[in-house]
Amino acid sequence: MRQAVTATLSVWGERRFGYSTLKDSSESLLDERKLRPGLKEDSVIEEKERAENEQEQLEAVLGLPSSPVEDTQQTGSTEPSDSTLESCQDHKKSGGLEASLSGPKNIDSVGRKGSLGALPVQRCSSLGTTAPQWVPDSQAPACMKCGSKFSFTKRRHHCRACGKVFCVVCCDLRFKLTHLGGKEGRVCVTCHSTLINRTLRKDQKKVWFADNLLPQSESRSANSSPIHRSASHTQRAELAQAEVTDLRAGDEVRGLSGNSSKPTPPKDLPPILTSTGVKGDYTLEEKRTESSLLEELERGLAEPLVFVLNANLLAVVKIVSYVNRRCWCVMSKGMHAVGQPEVVILLQCLPEEKRFPTDIFNHFIQIYWDAQTAAGKLLNHLSHSLVSRGFLGNNEHAGFLYVRPTFQSLEGLPLPVPPFLFGLLMLRAEAPWAKAFPLRLMLRLGAEYRFYPCPLFSVRFREPLFGPVNNSIMRLLVDFRFYRYTLPTVPGLVVDLEARSTCIRIPKTRHPELLKALNKSNERVLALGACFNEQADSHLICVQTADGQYQTQAISIHSQPRRVTGSCFFVFSGALKPSSGYLAKSSIVEDGLMVQVTMETMAELRRSLRDMKDFTVTCGKIHPAERQEYVHIQWQDEEPRFNKGIISPIDGKSMESLTNIKTHQRLEYKANGKLIRWTEVYYLLKDQHPNGLNNHTSHNRLTERLARAFCLALCQSLCLLKEDGMTKLALRVILDGQKMEFLAGSNGQRLPALYHDCLNQSLTSVVQSNSQYQGLAACQLELIFYILEDTS
């Protein structure tokens, strides 16, 4: 981080949330007369498992100590566990394909048989208490739950409770069984669910997510009727009191949708997601003590702790040493799926601190809930979020001001995938500036802690940097009482202050935003807020003294000369009289620039801004006795870079400075416990702007229909895609008159040919069936999609 002068972790890699539901097979299991003869290795494995089962029963009878019996492990990577919990009797699933083109969709899997009818079924009353009758390997060519065909690498595993044959994904849990003398044995997810429900009456332990909302399966079992999004808050609160025990790798990790009720703050730590050592395989740990977790963090673990806040949102926590300060580093993982940048909080540790800052977890859940339910309520650079009193143990903590890192050092910080924002803790006395003029607060924090342009860490229980808003010029430009009007800001507009010359640079692409501010302004006064000037080596700041007065200072990069100084705003006032003897007057006011001109000059200035022409104001006396100063207004072809660090999921192409639009989750489809959501669209051509396209309404309609076709084509493959780690997908569309090309991919490579064939057929039909799209202007789009757990 660059230190400032005032005048007057290793990157955390992408870790996939491995709990998912396997794709339901649409094919029925083979009849016994069609079963293939057992292979030699199958018989060997079967004999080995029979011997292990007999050994377990013998040890249970004799009371001998034994080590847990392990099945033959798979070679290669292990698939995630099936997250659907079923009752013991429910071994058959069915469903229909249901999708329309309006609103969120729910597509169930195609019906299939879940077990061989001729095989004996273990009675629930004796499940786990008596030894089951094992199904021979020769009678099970496929998993009896998900239908996956067994092979040399996909091995068979017998459930010690029911005796049926499953793959490792459907049978990787353990439970203490009576017929094994209380020893843990491998059980399938179905038996595990049944045994858990039986245990609830005897030994109840609460397991919760940080949003205090139950997984979908538990919430359904608590109420026989389906849970709809329109359920009342009272019903959901009652469901949230349901209890479950022994959550492990195969258990479903879900929370009720946040669309219906706000989450309630938890009292304990959320469950922790830990890796089993096998790629893509994770387990949940709950009821860990804070002292033991703090000891792990103090030892400087290579991997941070990962807390599960809800089915689709994680919080990654680590204690780091940052700029010689011991800090909590808490970052979110999962905000991108709701169109929200990830959030990183660097919080300086208190002396002898022994508690986790769990209030940040609750705030993450609130941010996620707001982004998902309130359209357009997304965080961005210099936006803020508010909290209730008592946050982090102090009633004066008001919330966070969010900034994008620029010159600060990020070394040693575990960071999420871009885009992300750092949250700076603000106090209640500073909240008015965060709402009305956040750039002033950001730079004032930089001056206080001597970092340019601002620190990335937050300090609790500090003194406020601003008091009541008194005699500031901002009282004339901002409504600090009701915030009915504020100082308008044009993105990319910056002010360069140099010796006897000032330049106001405006990007040409932002002319519509400037016209909007110009039309709302007073004829005699034109005031605009500026952006942080990254090309400057210093910046004006405003400091409020103890007596409430405002002073102008400057903050600069340490050990660098000051050549160009940035300004936070500028004001053109038409109050200068022609008889004053001055052409114009310029002066520094607080952290901005004030230029007084005549009304004639003001009219010329406004005309030039409307026509997007450069304009120069000469400041000084009419008959100058000394050198004059100049204020230049220049239109720039280039604008400051944005979308830094964002790359395409298809081929890693940079998305920097490409226009994108969020869709606010208006389009999503559901299938097999998963959900695919369209979050945003990028315009890949530099001169292609969403508001400047010819027939942009037709383009928008085409884009939406392509997104629907993409979701419908992949709906039945969501589970497989998520298991393979392809949770962020992209569709690139190149439209040039009669020609249209498609390209879909994830994780830097194209989707397998199996998916591409289906997509090409669905997407091409969209264009061919609508003649109104023929002859549209050339455009290149990239649509972004996310696969999530369905928590509805």
MONORVEN-V115441 format. One record per pair of residues at least 24 apart in sequence whose C-alpha atoms are under 7 Angstrom apart, sorted by the first residue. I is the first residue (numbers start at 1). J is the second residue. Records with the same first field share a line. If there is no record, write none. Layout:
BEGIN
I->J ; J
END
This chain:
BEGIN
1->407 ; 408 ; 409
2->407 ; 408 ; 409 ; 451 ; 452 ; 557 ; 558
3->450 ; 451 ; 452 ; 557 ; 558
4->447 ; 450 ; 451 ; 452 ; 555 ; 556 ; 557 ; 558
5->450 ; 555 ; 556 ; 557 ; 558
6->447 ; 553 ; 554 ; 555 ; 556
7->553 ; 554 ; 555
8->553
9->411 ; 412 ; 413 ; 414
10->412 ; 413 ; 414
11->413 ; 414 ; 415
12->414 ; 415 ; 416
16->280 ; 725
18->80 ; 280 ; 281 ; 282
19->80 ; 81 ; 83 ; 252 ; 253
20->80 ; 81 ; 82 ; 83 ; 719 ; 723
21->82 ; 83 ; 84 ; 673 ; 719
22->82 ; 146 ; 719 ; 720
23->672 ; 717 ; 719 ; 720
24->109 ; 146
25->112 ; 146 ; 147
26->110 ; 111 ; 112
27->112
28->112 ; 113
29->113
35->139
37->138
38->138
42->137
43->137
46->137
56->180
57->179 ; 180
60->179 ; 180 ; 181
68->184
71->157
74->153 ; 154 ; 155
75->153
77->278 ; 279
78->278 ; 279 ; 280 ; 281
79->169 ; 280 ; 723
80->169 ; 280 ; 281 ; 723
81->169 ; 170 ; 249 ; 250
82->169 ; 170 ; 250
83->250 ; 251 ; 252
84->252
85->189 ; 190 ; 193 ; 217 ; 252
86->190 ; 193
87->190 ; 193 ; 194
88->124 ; 190 ; 191 ; 194
91->115
103->667
104->667 ; 668 ; 669
105->668 ; 669 ; 670
106->669 ; 670 ; 671
107->670 ; 671
108->671 ; 672
109->671 ; 672
114->144 ; 145
115->144 ; 145
122->162
127->161 ; 162
128->161 ; 177 ; 178 ; 179
129->177 ; 178 ; 179
130->179
131->179
132->161 ; 162 ; 163
133->163
134->163 ; 164
135->163 ; 164 ; 165
140->165
143->167
145->170
159->186 ; 187 ; 188
160->185 ; 186 ; 187
161->187 ; 191
172->250
173->250
189->250
196->245
200->244
204->243 ; 244 ; 245
205->243 ; 244 ; 245
206->243 ; 244 ; 245
207->243 ; 244 ; 245
208->270
209->270 ; 271 ; 308 ; 309 ; 310
210->266 ; 270 ; 308 ; 309 ; 310
211->263 ; 264 ; 265 ; 266 ; 309 ; 310 ; 365
212->240 ; 263 ; 264 ; 266
213->240 ; 255 ; 256
214->240 ; 254 ; 255 ; 256
215->252 ; 253 ; 254 ; 255 ; 256
216->254 ; 255 ; 256 ; 791
229->260 ; 792
230->260
233->261
247->284
248->283 ; 284
249->282 ; 283 ; 284
253->311
254->310 ; 311 ; 789 ; 791
255->310 ; 311 ; 791
256->791 ; 792
257->791 ; 792
258->369
259->373
265->362
270->307 ; 308 ; 309
271->307 ; 308
272->306 ; 307 ; 308
273->306 ; 307 ; 308
290->355
311->789
312->788 ; 789
315->361
333->416
335->368
337->679 ; 786
338->371 ; 372 ; 665 ; 679
339->662 ; 664 ; 679
340->371 ; 378 ; 379
341->379 ; 419 ; 420 ; 421
342->416 ; 419 ; 420 ; 421
343->420 ; 421 ; 422 ; 423
344->421 ; 422 ; 423
345->422 ; 423
346->456 ; 457 ; 458
347->457 ; 458 ; 459
348->457 ; 458 ; 459
357->392
359->391 ; 392
375->664
376->664
382->438 ; 439
384->434
394->461
396->427 ; 428
397->426 ; 427 ; 428
398->426 ; 427 ; 428 ; 431
399->425 ; 426
400->424 ; 425 ; 426
401->425 ; 426 ; 434
407->452
418->645 ; 646
419->646
422->456
424->456 ; 457 ; 458
425->458
427->464
429->464 ; 466 ; 467
430->464 ; 465 ; 466
432->480
436->478 ; 486
439->568
440->541 ; 542
443->541
444->541 ; 542 ; 543
447->555
452->556 ; 557
466->544
467->548
470->548
471->549
472->550
487->528 ; 529
488->517 ; 528 ; 529
489->528 ; 529 ; 530
490->514
491->531
492->531 ; 639 ; 640
493->530 ; 531
494->530 ; 531 ; 532 ; 533
495->530 ; 566 ; 567
496->564 ; 565 ; 566 ; 567
497->564 ; 565 ; 566
498->563 ; 564 ; 565
500->629 ; 630
501->629 ; 630 ; 631
502->630 ; 631 ; 632
503->631 ; 632 ; 633
504->632 ; 633 ; 634
505->633 ; 634 ; 635 ; 636
506->634 ; 635 ; 636
507->635 ; 636 ; 637 ; 638 ; 639
508->635 ; 636 ; 637
515->610
524->573 ; 574
525->572 ; 573 ; 574
526->571 ; 572 ; 573
527->570 ; 571 ; 572
528->569 ; 570 ; 571
529->568 ; 569 ; 570
530->567 ; 568 ; 569
531->568
533->566
536->564 ; 565 ; 566
537->562 ; 563 ; 564 ; 565
538->562 ; 564 ; 565 ; 566
539->565 ; 566 ; 567
540->565 ; 566 ; 567 ; 591
541->591
542->590 ; 591
550->590
551->590
552->590 ; 591
567->591 ; 592 ; 593
568->592
569->593
570->594
571->595
572->596
573->597
574->598 ; 599 ; 602
581->621 ; 622
582->620 ; 621 ; 622
583->618 ; 619 ; 620 ; 621 ; 622
584->618 ; 619 ; 620
585->619 ; 620
586->619
649->729 ; 730 ; 745 ; 746 ; 747 ; 748
650->730 ; 744 ; 745 ; 746 ; 747 ; 748 ; 749 ; 750
651->748 ; 749
652->748
658->682 ; 683 ; 684 ; 686
659->683 ; 689
669->711
670->790
671->715 ; 716
673->789 ; 790
674->718 ; 719 ; 787 ; 788 ; 789 ; 790
675->787 ; 788 ; 789 ; 790
676->711 ; 785 ; 786 ; 787 ; 788
677->785 ; 786 ; 787
678->707 ; 784 ; 785 ; 786
679->784 ; 785
680->783 ; 784
681->781 ; 782 ; 783 ; 784
682->781 ; 782 ; 783
683->780 ; 781 ; 782
684->780 ; 781
685->779 ; 780
694->777
698->773
706->763 ; 766
709->762 ; 763
710->759 ; 763
713->758 ; 759 ; 762
718->787
722->787
727->786 ; 787
728->785 ; 786 ; 787
729->784 ; 785 ; 786
730->782 ; 783 ; 784 ; 785
731->782 ; 783 ; 784
732->781 ; 782 ; 783
733->780 ; 781 ; 782
734->779 ; 780 ; 781
735->778 ; 779 ; 780
736->777 ; 778 ; 779
737->774 ; 775 ; 776 ; 777 ; 778
738->774 ; 775
END
